[in-house]
Amino acid sequence: MSSAQTPVTRSTGKLIIAWGLVGVPLAYGVYETLTRVAALFG
């Protein structure tokens, strides 16, 4: 049973790292877009 849990833990760690690598630049891009839209209409 413990051998089945080890790949899940590694997979979860890789998933968190992958989402971090994608999510941080994506969040920055959304933030920059919203600030420029606010400046355009404000």
C-alpha positions in Angstrom: 0.0 0.0 0.0 2.8 2.4 0.8 4.5 1.8 -2.6 1.3 2.9 -4.3 1.3 6.2 -2.4 4.9 7.2 -3.3 4.2 7.9 -7.0 1.1 9.9 -6.0 3.2 12.1 -3.8 5.8 12.7 -6.5 3.1 13.4 -9.0 1.4 15.9 -6.6 4.7 17.7 -6.1 5.3 17.9 -9.8 1.8 19.1 -10.4 2.2 21.9 -7.8 5.5 23.0 -9.3 4.0 23.0 -12.8 1.0 25.1 -11.8 3.4 27.5 -10.0 5.5 27.9 -13.2 2.4 28.5 -15.3 0.3 30.3 -12.7 2.7 33.0 -11.6 3.4 34.5 -15.1 -0.3 34.1 -15.9 -1.4 36.0 -12.8 1.2 38.7 -13.5 -0.1 39.1 -17.1 -3.7 39.3 -15.9 -2.6 41.9 -13.3 -0.8 44.0 -15.9 -3.7 43.8 -18.3 -6.2 44.9 -15.7 -4.0 47.8 -14.6 -3.6 49.0 -18.2 -7.3 48.7 -18.9 -8.0 50.7 -15.7 -5.6 53.4 -16.9 -7.1 53.4 -20.4 -10.7 53.9 -19.1 -9.9 55.8 -15.9 
